[in-house]
Amino acid sequence: MSLPALFTAARRDGDDLVVTLGTEWMQGRTSYGGASAAIALAAAKAAHPDLPPLRSAQIAFVGPLGGEARATPVLLRRGKNSAFVGCDVTGGEGVGLRALFLFMASRESEISHADLMSPAIDGPEGNLIDPERLPQGFLTNFDLSVWTQEGATIRRWARLGERDGLIPDVELLAIADALPPAAMSLAKQWGPISTTTWQLNLVTDAIATRDGWWLLEAKALHAGHGSSSQTMTIWNRDLEPVATATQSVALFV
């Protein structure tokens, strides 16, 4: 079931959003983090449709999610220019994800600074992974390029195979975690991983791209003792920066 189909099949229970996460969205014993975070954001926006644009998302991956999952949003504070909404996503084993979203309208400021360099990289065409080579699970929902690597930095183009009808920021959150941890590119062998915390900050109100393609980058800052810390950047198809992020990942290799 694609992400648009998953939301179409979801049901509302008051402010709660109840969805079913099938095997096509699983990553090991839990659901793919981008999909779980997108469900939490969709629930927050459905419960409070007049929110300003999404500015920041703090996500904690607390435990496994799969099968029926319930997203419960709570408006924590609403000011003149911003709003905080929390959302827990629970399943059969309790809380699987806890999210805190900041929605904030743009305003005039004398401060303007940009230091997000666009990488010199070809577009996705001609470097796509054959879908038949993708392992079963959440990756089958994406079109992906072969990633490039420079030291402990990896990049790849990604888009959802089916995305019609998705709210732009929900689509972005779903796509934003489609790279493996950068530290795994340094491993001698692949093994289990688990993202623990993730913060994503939007740097634009214009969440848009061409043909659904986004360029994802992950850079390992430190890895050791079974965990890694990395930064992440997302550009649109025209290599305009859209979001930055930090992520902590547990490594079982």
ABEGO torsion letter per residue (X at the ends): XBAAAAAAABBBBEABBBBBBBAAABBEABBBAAAAAAAAAAAAAAABAABBBBABBBBBBABBBBEBBBBBBBBABBBAABBBBBBBBBBAAEBABBBBBBBBBBBBBABBBBABBBBBBBBABGABBBAAABBBEAAAABBBBBBBBBEABBBBBBBBABABGBBAAAAAAAAAAABBBAAAAABABBBBBBBABBBBBBABABBBBBGGBBBBBBBBABBEGGBBBBBBBBBBAAGBBABBBBBBBBBAX
